[in-house]
Amino acid sequence: MYLLRESSVLLIHKLSGHGAGRINAPGGRLEKDESIYQCAVREVREEVGIGVASLSPAAALRFHDFGNGFSMAGYVFTSRTFEGDAMSSSEADPFWCRLDEIPYDEMWEDDALWLPRVLAGDCIIGDFIFENDRLRSHDTGQVDQSEIQQYFESGSIGT
């Protein structure tokens, strides 16, 4: 979940779990009987202590790492409507970053390919192929708001 205010975005130094040591945004895995929306709100609250009031679906992404057999779908939201101040947790050390100073060299390789477009207001679908955590190929495309909404409602990123 990318929280935006003025010309800044809330990022985190990921302290534990998948992606530890990298810069990312608050997020995590679905719990049983939880929607993608509920998961996003819960993860932001748990990781940085902020209550999110509204969410905008922004990207539906698939990741495959053939080096280690890892596969996952990721759903990206943005929000400008939230309450509270960002606080550190055992999972994340949050910081506000100017949009023109995002440290892509400290993030996953794919982030530089889709995140600027999402932060500019585009809706993106993407497939990313890794081998041992190194990006090998990708395919991204822009979709309209109704199409991205369908991905989020179905909980599937298609084939």
Beta strands, then each sheet from edge to edge (+ up, - down):
strand 1: 2-5
strand 2: 8-14
strand 3: 23-24
strand 4: 51-52
strand 5: 56-65
strand 6: 70-79
strand 7: 82-83
strand 8: 92-98
strand 9: 123-131
strand 10: 134-143
sheet 1: 3+ 2- 1+ 6+ 5- 9- 10+
sheet 2: 3+ 2- 8+
sheet 3: 4+ 7-
end
